Amino acid sequence: MHANARLVFVLDPAGRLTLRTEITAGGLTWPVHHYDGNDLSLRAGLARAGWTASRPGTRGLIWVTAPRGSAAGSSPRIRLSSLADLLAVADDVVDLSLSGVFSELMPNERWPMEALARHEQTFASNLPIVVAGHAELRHHLPHGTVLDVHAVRALALHARQPGVPIGELLFQRDSPAQVLQRYIRLAWGAAWDQEAQALLREHARSSPQTRITNVAAWFEPSLEALSIYLYLRRLLGQARVSSIATRCAASASWISTRSRWNRGWRAS
């Protein structure tokens, strides 16, 4: 911060900073005034510090978080309309929302806000991976293309599994058969957790530009059930068993159910 700055707003809607009563930056001490929607409390604290909009006092930092009582896990919003007089004299505003951080780290990029909010926790926890993945992502997209929900979801999957190249997650111009083959290869090629598996399945089904109606049923079962089905299909095919599809489906369903029952029994 500039040595002559006197008032700085820090917008931190998710409250990740957990600031104390003062911080030191650049060798200067900044008293912290917390604003969570309570105007009276904030202005009382500023008055005690000798701060008014017309007569600035000692330097101060206003740490803005979502209103108290905001639903946990939601995408919090902050409202500053009642602080317009203070914002007008602020020397700087630091936006620490995810979109604000992204605008600093990846300038000139436009993000679909709903998609960004959905993957906020993943992106916030893996910023270096996301920034590097975004640079690689841009190499696979036409110049000037605005990021859509599919590109953001691919970036979220890459953040969960950095070893998977971002280009492999784009499903660009694949035929239905290629979509299915790539999905299976990706699903078995990394240790995805259950949530990431579901996201990968959703991504494979909705990302391709090609209609996948004739292979859509392959995306319905869980990865475990699909693995069992394909294994049995190959095994019975080698044995030249008739009605392979019907036998595989029945066997896979029974084995999958039995497997879940066994895991539950062992856990108990």
C-alpha positions in Angstrom: 0.0 0.0 0.0 1.1 3.5 -0.7 2.9 5.2 2.3 0.4 8.1 2.2 -2.7 6.0 2.0 -5.2 6.6 4.8 -8.3 4.5 4.1 -8.4 1.1 2.3 -11.4 -1.1 1.8 -10.8 -4.9 1.8 -13.8 -6.8 0.3 -13.7 -10.3 1.6 -17.3 -11.6 1.3 -16.4 -15.2 2.4 -14.5 -13.9 5.5 -11.4 -16.0 4.7 -8.9 -13.4 6.1 -10.0 -13.6 9.8 -8.2 -10.3 10.5 -7.5 -9.1 14.0 -7.7 -5.6 15.4 -4.7 -4.4 13.4 -2.3 -5.6 10.7 1.2 -4.5 9.6 1.9 -4.0 5.9 4.9 -2.3 4.4 6.2 -1.4 7.9 3.0 0.5 8.7 0.3 -0.4 11.2 -3.3 -0.4 10.0 -6.1 -0.5 12.5 -8.8 -2.9 11.3 -12.5 -1.9 11.3 -14.8 -4.8 10.6 -18.0 -4.2 8.6 -20.5 -7.0 8.4 -23.6 -5.0 7.6 -23.8 -3.1 10.9 -23.4 0.5 9.9 -23.8 1.9 13.4 -21.1 -0.3 14.9 -18.6 0.5 12.1 -19.2 4.3 12.3 -18.9 4.2 16.1 -15.5 2.5 15.7 -14.4 5.0 13.1 -15.5 7.9 15.2 -13.5 6.6 18.2 -10.5 6.5 15.9 -11.1 10.1 14.7 -12.4 9.1 11.3 -15.1 11.0 9.4 -15.7 11.2 5.7 -15.0 14.9 5.6 -12.0 14.8 8.0 -9.8 11.7 7.7 -8.0 10.6 10.9 -5.2 8.1 11.2 -4.9 5.4 8.6 -7.5 2.7 8.8 -8.5 -0.5 7.0 -12.2 -1.4 6.6 -12.5 -5.2 6.3 -15.9 -6.0 4.7 -17.4 -9.4 5.0 -20.9 -10.8 4.2 -23.7 -9.8 6.6 -23.8 -11.7 9.9 -26.1 -14.7 9.6 -25.5 -15.4 5.9 -26.1 -19.0 5.0 -23.0 -21.1 5.3 -21.8 -22.6 2.0 -23.6 -20.1 -0.1 -22.0 -17.5 -2.4 -22.1 -14.5 0.0 -22.9 -11.0 -1.2 -21.9 -7.7 0.4 -23.7 -4.4 0.1 -21.9 -1.1 0.4 -24.6 1.4 -0.6 -24.8 2.8 3.0 -21.0 3.5 2.9 -20.9 5.5 -0.3 -19.5 8.6 1.6 -16.6 6.5 2.9 -16.0 4.7 -0.4 -15.7 8.1 -2.1 -12.6 9.0 -0.1 -11.0 5.5 0.0 -7.4 5.5 -1.4 -7.9 1.9 -2.6 -10.3 -1.0 -2.8 -8.9 -4.5 -2.6 -11.5 -7.1 -3.9 -10.8 -10.5 -2.4 -13.8 -12.2 -3.8 -12.9 -15.0 -6.2 -13.8 -12.9 -9.2 -11.8 -10.0 -7.8 -8.7 -12.3 -7.3 -9.1 -13.8 -10.8 -9.3 -10.3 -12.3 -5.8 -9.6 -10.8 -4.3 -13.0 -11.6 -5.8 -13.4 -15.0 -6.6 -9.9 -16.3 -8.9 -9.4 -19.4 -10.6 -12.7 -18.8 -14.4 -12.9 -18.5 -15.9 -15.6 -16.4 -19.5 -17.0 -16.2 -20.3 -16.1 -12.7 -22.7 -19.0 -11.9 -20.1 -21.5 -13.0 -17.4 -19.7 -11.0 -19.5 -19.7 -7.9 -20.2 -23.4 -8.2 -16.5 -24.3 -8.1 -15.4 -21.5 -5.8 -14.0 -23.7 -3.1 -12.0 -25.8 -5.5 -10.5 -22.7 -7.2 -9.8 -20.9 -4.0 -7.9 -23.9 -2.5 -5.8 -24.4 -5.7 -5.0 -21.0 -7.1 -1.5 -21.7 -8.5 -2.8 -24.8 -10.3 -5.8 -22.9 -11.6 -3.7 -20.0 -12.9 -1.3 -22.4 -14.7 -4.3 -24.5 -16.0 -6.0 -21.4 -17.3 -2.9 -20.4 -19.3 -2.8 -23.9 -20.8 -6.5 -23.8 -21.4 -6.2 -20.7 -23.6 -3.8 -22.6 -25.9 -6.7 -25.0 -26.7 -9.4 -22.4 -27.4 -9.8 -20.1 -30.4 -8.4 -16.6 -29.7 -11.0 -14.3 -28.2 -13.3 -17.1 -27.2 -15.3 -16.2 -24.0 -15.1 -18.9 -21.4 -18.2 -20.9 -21.0 -19.5 -23.3 -18.3 -17.7 -26.3 -20.0 -14.3 -24.6 -19.9 -14.7 -23.6 -16.3 -15.8 -27.2 -15.4 -12.7 -28.6 -17.2 -10.6 -26.2 -15.2 -12.2 -27.3 -12.0 -11.5 -31.0 -12.8 -7.9 -30.1 -13.7 -7.6 -28.4 -10.3 -8.7 -31.6 -8.6 -6.3 -33.7 -10.7 -3.4 -31.5 -11.9 -1.7 -34.6 -13.5 -4.5 -34.7 -16.1 -3.7 -32.3 -19.0 -6.4 -29.6 -19.4 -6.6 -30.4 -23.1 -7.8 -33.9 -22.3 -10.7 -32.5 -20.4 -12.2 -30.4 -23.2 -13.9 -33.1 -25.3 -13.6 -30.9 -28.4 -15.0 -32.3 -31.7 -15.2 -35.9 -30.4 -17.6 -38.4 -31.9 -20.0 -40.2 -29.4 -17.7 -43.2 -29.4 -14.6 -41.0 -28.7 -16.4 -39.2 -25.9 -17.2 -42.5 -24.2 -13.7 -43.8 -24.7 -12.1 -40.7 -23.4 -14.4 -40.6 -20.4 -13.5 -44.2 -19.5 -9.8 -43.5 -19.9 -10.0 -40.4 -17.7 -12.1 -42.0 -15.1 -9.7 -44.9 -14.7 -6.5 -42.9 -15.2 -6.6 -40.9 -12.0 -7.8 -41.3 -8.4 -11.0 -39.2 -8.5 -13.0 -39.0 -5.3 -16.7 -39.6 -5.5 -17.7 -36.0 -6.0 -15.1 -35.5 -8.7 -16.3 -38.7 -10.4 -19.8 -37.3 -10.6 -18.5 -34.0 -12.0 -16.4 -35.9 -14.6 -19.5 -37.9 -15.7 -21.6 -34.7 -15.9 -18.8 -33.0 -17.9 -18.4 -35.8 -20.4 -22.2 -36.0 -21.0 -22.7 -32.2 -21.5 -19.4 -30.9 -22.9 -19.2 -32.5 -26.4 -20.5 -30.5 -29.3 -21.7 -33.9 -30.8 -25.0 -35.4 -29.7 -24.3 -38.5 -27.6 -27.8 -39.9 -27.6 -26.8 -43.4 -28.8 -24.2 -43.8 -26.0 -25.9 -41.7 -23.2 -26.9 -44.9 -21.3 -23.2 -45.6 -20.7 -23.0 -42.5 -18.5 -25.8 -43.6 -16.2 -24.2 -46.2 -13.9 -21.5 -45.4 -11.3 -17.9 -45.8 -12.3 -17.7 -49.0 -10.1 -20.7 -50.5 -11.9 -19.4 -49.6 -15.3 -16.0 -51.1 -14.5 -17.7 -54.4 -13.5 -19.9 -54.4 -16.6 -17.0 -53.9 -19.0 -14.9 -56.5 -17.3 -17.7 -59.1 -17.4 -18.5 -58.2 -21.0 -14.9 -58.8 -22.1 -14.6 -62.0 -20.0 -17.9 -63.5 -21.4 -17.0 -62.4 -24.9 -13.8 -64.3 -24.7 -15.7 -67.3 -23.5 -18.2 -66.9 -26.4 -21.2 -66.7 -24.1 -24.5 -65.8 -25.8 -26.7 -62.8 -24.7 -23.6 -61.1 -23.3 -25.3 -57.7 -22.7 -28.2 -59.2 -20.7 -25.9 -61.5 -18.6 -23.4 -58.7 -18.0 -26.0 -56.2 -16.8 -27.6 -58.7 -14.4 -24.2 -59.9 -13.1 -22.8 -56.3 -12.7 -25.9 -55.2 -10.8 -25.6 -58.2 -8.4 -21.9 -57.8 -7.9 -22.1 -54.1 -7.4 -24.9 -54.5 -4.8 -22.9 -57.3 -3.1 -19.8 -55.2 -3.1 -21.6 -52.3 -1.4 -23.1 -54.7 1.2 -19.7 -56.1 1.9 -18.1 -52.7 2.4 -20.9 -51.7 4.7 -20.6 -55.0 6.7 -16.8 -54.5 7.1 -17.2 -50.9 8.1 -19.8 -51.9 10.8 
